[in-house]
Amino acid sequence: MSAPDPSPERPQRRPRYVGKNPRKFAEKYKEHAPERYAADVEKVLASGKTPAGTHRPIMLREIMELLAPQPGATAVDATLGYGGHAREILAAIQPGGRLIAVDADPIELPKTEARLRALGFPPDTLLVRRMNFAGLAQLLATAAPGGADLVLADLGVSSMQIDNPARGFTFKADGPLDLRMNPARGQSAAALLASLSAVKLEKLLTENADEPHAARLARALTATPAPITTTTVLATLIRAALPRPADAELSVRRVFQALRIAVNDEFAALDTFLRHLPQCLKPGGRIAILTFHSGEDRRVKHAFKAGERDGLYATIARDVLRPTANELRANPRASSAKLRWARRAAPPASFDSAALSAK
Ligand SMILES: C[S@@+](CC[C@H](N)C(=O)[O-])C[C@H]1O[C@@H](n2cnc3c(N)ncnc32)[C@H](O)[C@@H]1O
């Protein structure tokens, strides 16, 4: 028997499945390589949905206007995801520009990097790093010592992460209760849940998601005879614990959000990122941040206000920007998005960047 051809040109055989359409995510094949099925992707987009395996960049036009990327610029995408924003920024900063793109997700990042490279962005134009954006200042200290002209952070999770049941982000399909952006780090949501007392879980649900039924849910979820290890079991237990089914779906969403924030330590990462952000920007440099819930937006708003008061930002968004009605119709996943921006002040003559990093 001859050895299989290792050539990357040969398309991979799709998984076998029973019946007319694949049922399990692992058996699906378009979702794992959407770029090969352009016509299907167009059809799904036209119906107002996000094709699985892809992510639609939110408030793209507004972000491009605010960040105003110019040829030759040094840009940072702190949350590369599918690379939708990155692709536009990369095109706008040519010739001569460079995008430094980071993401914590080891599963999606190589696919996105391969897609962007295939579009013609080599390493001297696009630097990709798998890391938490909390460490951005350290990366820029060597990768862009003068700072960036613009930084984008589009917080939260990507559609690819949500749509893959094996990642545990969705309660709409059965999967392990994981919820980590980097499954190789920290503990899964199942392990966290198993380790919490009712009092601690109630606190977590309140602090991370303003869950109004936190006490009742915490009691129910810590009194189960067996550990909760799958997404659908958790969703079923939440529904069963609440008296009104109308309340239940929002609570399911909020409990998943609260656990996701906890296992990824999202607030600590965002606080660190916001604290070091001014030193990541050149004088006059711009930052835009998309948030998806009040815990994120509050942090961004306060950090920008404090930065303006301390003279680190010359101007900041007075009001939050929201997606247009058209965008919301075309992409319901944009519904909770809020966009804030700031512009770095020119440092005074006595500016001491070492003191800033120590702050
Ligand atoms: C909403 S998606 C970004 C989508 C992207 N703008 C696009 O157009 O495709 C958010 C991404 O940020 C990543 N992420 C979230 N928190 C992170 C963190 N603290 N450090 C690095 N990446 C993070 C997630 O893994 C996810 O891929």
The ligand as an ORCA input file, in Angstrom:
! r2SCAN-3c Opt
* xyz 0 1
  C     -14.835     39.320     19.794
  S     -13.456     38.362     19.350
  C     -12.531     39.418     18.286
  C     -13.025     39.410     16.877
  C     -12.161     40.174     15.906
  N     -12.168     41.584     16.164
  C     -12.578     39.887     14.482
  O     -12.878     40.838     13.738
  O     -12.612     38.730     14.093
  C     -12.520     38.429     20.829
  C     -11.203     37.673     20.779
  O     -10.424     38.143     21.865
  C      -9.736     37.071     22.441
  N      -9.472     37.467     23.823
  C     -10.373     37.733     24.792
  N      -9.749     38.105     25.922
  C      -8.421     38.082     25.650
  C      -7.253     38.378     26.418
  N      -7.323     38.767     27.701
  N      -6.060     38.293     25.813
  C      -5.966     37.899     24.507
  N      -7.033     37.589     23.743
  C      -8.248     37.687     24.309
  C     -10.650     35.895     22.297
  O      -9.925     34.686     22.302
  C     -11.321     36.176     20.943
  O     -10.640     35.541     19.917
*
